[in-house]
């Protein structure tokens, strides 16, 4: 079986090339062809020796994930559903804004954390994605968008590991993918513009700080342990005090001078004034001047299995004001792509009934890709 070259960061590709009897610099050339130019045909790689191209044809391939469906939102957001085999599908979402293009990438098929407010968690967990499957989402989206926008320039400026799954529970596949995103011979993204979002896997936060420090976002959602135990079950293993200590340690290596705390606003659950004041107390007790952080308040996107409701806008704004008045940078996330189930917490891979998933995928393969007009992005 040949190797999918999307599986490698540059160092891994250099080792692969050495195994073919080639010099390491050939890996740099190959890496550029794959990630900067989007090439999948070795014959296109004209600056590679013909002998190397022939070796690659028998030992390697470059394969995107099959696209089951594509949907474009009225606000320009695009969601792709990718087939990862064995009845599993994952989603990636492109969010265009005036000053950036952000791709939300999945790291697992399903999720084992089981947060109450997240529809992905309610579908259950199937498996980790490989590095190739993680990178293939970016590889496909970047070069698809370049073609449809008729540009040679980079379209995706930011990547957020906020799609399906808990990235830090798939650490060995995540880090090479991050390194390829950051590499100047790959996508050349700034560490400040690549964000890993975690529900709080404390040991892996410490490892990430050593191995590949990028921007860190933490799904907080509650100011005290009893409530967070209920909303984010992982808190029972890594309670808030341990989590915030890990965040404080991470700041020493982080490319940004703050940690982003994501906070999903749930009606009558975690959205009262006392919760806001408890959050202030929570971050102030860590470090001499408190933990340097930013709060991102997220309107909840309801789904029937959750039994939860979205906080009224006035209450969200009042909550934000309490945090801001205390000197904490606070934003309210603008909901994007909710008409195509692409908003925060809605990604579920269209795989909700696993007993019928093969039928679902077979059916969706018959749906043509929705055309994307350049002026809609």
Secondary structure, DSSP 8 states (H G I E B T S, - for coil): --EEGGG--HHHHHHHHHHTT--THHHHHHHIIIIIT----GGG-TTS-HHHHHHHHHHEE----EEEEEEE-TTS-EEEEEEEETTEEEEEEEEEETTEEEEE---EEE-SS--TT-HHHHT-EEEE--HHHHHHHHHHHHHHHHHHHT-SS----EEEE-SSS-GGGSHHHHHHHHHHHH-TTTT---GGGEEEEES--HHHHHHHHHH---EEEEE---SSHHHHHHH-GGGGTS-HHHHHHHHHHHTTT-SSSSEEEEEEEBTTTT-SHHHHHHHHHHHHTSSTT---EEEEEEE----GGG---B--HHHHHHHHHHHHHTT-EEEE----SGGGT-STT---TT---GGGHHHHHHHHTTS------GGG-
